[in-house]
Amino acid sequence: MFIGVAVIAAVGMLFSAKDTYLKLLNSVALVLLTLSGGWTIRKTLSQGSYAYGTGIFYWDALSALLLGVIIMIAVYVILFSFRYMEEEVSEKKFPRTRLKWYYFWIWIFMATMLLVVSTPNLGIIWVGIEGTTLATTLLVGFYRNKQAIEAAWKYVILCVVGISFALLGTMLLFASVAPLLGQSLGALDWRMLPNVASQLDLTLFRLGTLFAIVGYGAKVGFAPMHAWLPDAHSQAPSPISALLSAVLLNCALYAILRWYSLARLTALGPDFVGTILMSFGFLSLALMTGFILLQKDIKRLLAYSSVEHMGILAIGFGLGTKEAVWGASLHLLLHGLTKANLFVIVGRLVQKTGTRQMARIRGIFKVLPYTGIIMVLGLLSITGTPPFGTFRSEVSILSGLFKTGHPLLGFFSILFLTVIFAGFLYHFLQMLYGKPSSRHQPGESVSTLALAIPLLVVLFLGLFIPQSLNQALNQVVKVILGGV
């Protein structure tokens, strides 16, 4: 099973003394992860749900969507890490002996995320989310310089405070459910909870839901709880930044969606959680507009963009219409692919130029033409420009604002996205053109274009949605809006 693959791979890293063994073990683990995860996704989507063993592991369409995103991004990022981390070692940013610990913590991180999307128990989901915090803290501070350690401390403090709120929410839910289902682990099983949703103590459940959304929302990076995110993303190794943005934030959002799905079945109805999500989403979108316009650090720019896109997802899921939820589910996938690619290509750019300051990066097309091409594609994708798939998903979400009687929110959302597009365009054009610095290292292999594969997938999905993907997304919509 893929969780076992991740754990065994992590332990194996510690016994791999040579780089060749590290690469071989990582490659074998990625193949096994892809095969076992792909089989589980196929089984789940063909049956509607799939339980393993006694049912302690369970997947539905929403689980399968997140599982697919985790596996795709993991394969892409770990393969990129081989060359990237070798360059970091050669530049003496950390000793070669610590390379095995880098891969060890990546695979522990993977195991915790896989656990989150593989359990039907809200309590175990909390354990998995907390596990991601512990694993990624050491990855954020991997370089062990002053800035990295400060970012790691900020990350762990803010996320632990947030996750403590989520724990309190989970305890309040248990107090509400225990009289109905008994004081056992099954009282937090979201397969059983819809059966007693109408009988829950609304006061306890309302308070628990609020704590859970705020707590997990801090891990998602909703404004104003996003302070850890730009520091963590900018100081971590670029492959880790890709995993944080493209996968970790989605896992925390997944936990919120499980609460959202349950709340829709109670007397609270869809509006309670929906309104909270839309509020966080719109606030995140609005505040990030200013940060993106004024940003000077390219990795922090991408980090603030992640907060913006989490806001877009919150608006889509919060609206609660089939079209908006379908668009948000697609956007979750597309944003993950796009942001992973951008962090990867920016990581290469920072290695070549020796700086994250956009004002000091000029003439990319002259010295790194293939990197420039990928950055243009990434710019168009991350800003939701047609014909990329992000345009399709954002239109599905934003049109829902007008169809559900929120024209003012729709107008301002489009305005903010337009300004963000202008900001990204300004920043990227400044870097792509102009006179390159003498510090920049010219020359790159045409193989760099292989890094654009995720963006080509996003472009394809903007032109054509395969029937199998459409059916899978419709199953996700049914899970979110209709419970189990």
C-alpha positions, -999 to 999 in steps of 0.1 A, spaced: 0 0 0 12 35 -8 14 47 28 36 17 36 57 25 4 63 61 17 73 49 52 96 22 40 112 46 15 118 71 42 136 45 64 155 33 34 169 68 28 188 67 61 206 35 50 216 49 16 251 62 19 257 70 -18 239 94 -41 234 66 -66 215 45 -40 194 75 -30 183 82 -66 176 45 -72 156 40 -41 136 72 -47 129 61 -83 117 26 -72 95 41 -45 80 66 -69 71 37 -93 55 17 -65 37 48 -52 23 55 -87 12 20 -93 -4 14 -60 -20 49 -59 -32 47 -95 -48 13 -88 -66 27 -57 -78 57 -76 -91 36 -105 -109 12 -81 -124 41 -61 -138 59 -92 -151 28 -108 -170 17 -76 -178 51 -62 -158 43 -30 -133 17 -19 -124 4 16 -93 -15 25 -91 -42 51 -114 -36 80 -124 -1 66 -98 19 86 -86 30 51 -113 44 29 -115 65 -3 -142 82 -22 -140 105 -52 -128 135 -31 -101 113 -16 -91 100 -50 -88 136 -64 -64 146 -36 -45 113 -39 -40 119 -76 -27 154 -70 -3 142 -42 12 114 -64 16 136 -95 33 164 -77 54 140 -56 68 123 -88 75 156 -105 91 173 -74 113 144 -63 127 138 -97 135 175 -100 151 173 -66 179 150 -78 196 177 -99 185 207 -78 198 194 -45 230 182 -62 236 219 -72 229 230 -37 255 206 -23 280 217 -49 274 254 -38 281 243 -2 247 253 11 246 222 32 269 191 36 263 161 14 258 139 45 225 157 51 211 148 17 196 115 29 178 134 57 162 157 30 147 127 13 138 110 46 117 140 56 101 143 22 89 108 24 76 112 59 58 143 47 43 122 19 32 95 43 13 120 65 -5 136 35 -14 102 22 -28 93 56 -50 124 56 -67 115 23 -70 77 32 -89 77 64 -126 82 70 -120 94 106 -119 131 113 -97 125 144 -71 106 123 -72 134 97 -63 158 125 -33 135 134 -22 135 98 -24 173 94 -4 177 126 21 152 113 26 173 81 35 202 104 62 183 122 78 169 90 77 201 70 91 223 98 125 205 94 123 209 57 114 246 58 145 252 81 167 227 61 194 252 52 198 261 90 207 297 83 191 326 103 163 333 79 154 296 74 153 289 112 132 320 118 108 310 90 106 274 105 98 288 139 71 311 126 57 282 106 55 258 135 42 283 160 13 296 138 4 262 124 4 245 158 -18 273 172 -41 268 143 -41 230 145 -49 233 182 -81 252 173 -89 223 149 -83 198 177 -107 217 199 -133 217 171 -128 179 168 -133 174 205 -165 195 204 -178 173 175 -170 142 195 -190 156 225 -219 162 202 -218 128 185 -208 105 215 -243 104 230 -256 91 196 -229 68 184 -211 59 216 -176 69 229 -155 51 203 -134 60 174 -164 54 151 -180 86 165 -157 106 143 -161 84 112 -176 106 85 -193 76 69 -214 73 100 -220 109 109 -245 117 81 -269 91 98 -271 112 129 -265 147 114 -300 159 121 -297 149 157 -265 166 166 -263 192 194 -262 223 172 -246 246 197 -216 222 201 -215 214 164 -216 250 154 -188 260 177 -168 229 168 -172 237 130 -161 273 135 -129 262 154 -121 235 128 -124 259 99 -103 286 116 -78 260 127 -74 242 94 -77 276 76 -45 287 92 -28 257 76 -45 265 43 -31 300 45 -64 319 45 -59 356 52 -54 370 78 -38 337 91 -13 335 62 17 351 79 37 319 80 33 311 43 55 336 25 84 331 49 82 293 47 79 292 9 107 316 4 132 300 28 125 263 20 143 245 -8 123 251 -40 111 215 -43 97 218 -8 81 251 -17 64 233 -46 51 205 -23 39 230 3 20 251 -22 7 225 -45 -2 197 -20 0 207 17 -25 236 14 -49 213 -5 -47 187 22 -57 212 49 -85 224 26 -96 187 22 -101 185 60 -123 216 59 -143 201 30 -151 171 51 -166 193 78 -184 213 51 -200 182 37 -212 172 71 -225 206 81 -247 207 49 -266 177 63 -273 193 97 -299 219 107 -272 245 100 -276 239 63 -251 249 36 -251 286 43 -232 285 77 -200 270 65 -205 284 29 -206 320 42 -175 315 63 -155 300 34 -166 328 11 -156 354 36 -121 339 40 -119 335 3 -128 370 -7 -106 385 21 -76 364 9 -82 374 -27 -85 411 -18 -55 413 5 -31 394 -18 -37 419 -46 -17 445 -28 10 421 -16 15 408 -52 18 443 -67 44 454 -42 64 422 -39 102 422 -46 111 385 -38 101 361 -65 94 331 -42 74 353 -19 54 365 -49 45 329 -57 36 323 -20 12 352 -20 -3 338 -52 -9 306 -34 -30 325 -8 -49 341 -36 -57 308 -52 -68 292 -19 -91 322 -17 -106 314 -51 -111 278 -41 -128 288 -8 -152 310 -28 -160 282 -52 -166 256 -26 -184 281 -4 -209 290 -31 -221 254 -30 -236 252 -65 -227 222 -87 -210 244 -113 -189 263 -88 -179 232 -69 -170 215 -102 -149 245 -111 -132 246 -77 -124 208 -78 -108 213 -112 -90 244 -100 -76 225 -71 -59 201 -96 -48 228 -120 -34 252 -94 -14 223 -79 2 215 -113 9 252 -122 23 262 -88 46 231 -86 59 240 -120 65 276 -112 83 269 -79 105 243 -98 115 267 -126 120 296 -102 142 273 -82 164 268 -112 163 305 -120 175 314 -85 203 289 -87 214 304 -120 212 341 -110 221 337 -73 192 360 -61 155 360 -54 152 397 -58 133 404 -90 149 438 -95 183 420 -99 170 394 -124 170 407 -160 173 394 -195 161 358 -189 153 353 -226 189 362 -235 207 340 -210 181 313 -202 157 311 -231 141 278 -222 135 289 -187 119 321 -201 95 301 -223 84 281 -193 80 312 -172 57 327 -199 35 296 -199 35 297 -161 25 333 -161 -5 327 -184 -16 296 -164 -13 311 -129 -32 342 -139 -61 322 -155 -54 334 -190 -72 315 -219 -68 289 -233 -53 275 -201 -75 253 -179 -73 277 -150 -93 301 -171 -121 275 -174 -121 267 -137 -121 303 -126 -149 312 -150 -170 283 -135 -164 297 -100 -169 334 -108 -200 329 -129 -215 313 -98 -212 346 -79 -235 363 -104 -259 333 -107 -264 331 -69 -271 368 -64 -236 381 -55 -229 405 -84 -209 429 -63 -186 402 -50 -183 389 -86 -174 424 -99 -147 430 -72 -133 394 -76 -128 400 -114 -113 434 -106 -88 419 -81 -79 391 -105 -73 417 -133 -50 437 -111 -32 406 -101 -27 397 -137 -13 431 -144 11 427 -114 24 394 -125 27 406 -161 48 436 -149 70 415 -126 76 388 -152 82 411 -182 108 430 -161 127 398 -155 123 383 -190 136 414 -209 163 440 -202 201 437 -199 212 406 -179 236 410 -151 272 398 -155 265 375 -124 240 355 -144 252 321 -156 242 318 -193 234 286 -210 210 257 -204 201 224 -219 170 219 -241 160 192 -216 149 221 -194 117 222 -215 107 189 -199 99 208 -167 70 224 -186 50 191 -187 26 201 -159 18 233 -178 11 214 -210 -14 193 -190 -31 225 -177 -32 239 -213 -47 206 -226 -74 207 -200 -82 242 -210 -90 230 -245 -105 197 -237 -119 179 -206 -117 141 -210 -149 123 -202 -133 103 -175 -121 134 -157 -154 151 -161 -171 120 -145 -146 120 -117 -152 157 -110 -190 151 -110 -184 124 -84 -164 148 -63 -193 174 -65 -217 147 -54 -195 138 -24 -191 175 -13 -227 186 -18 -244 153 -8 -223 139 20 -210 103 16 
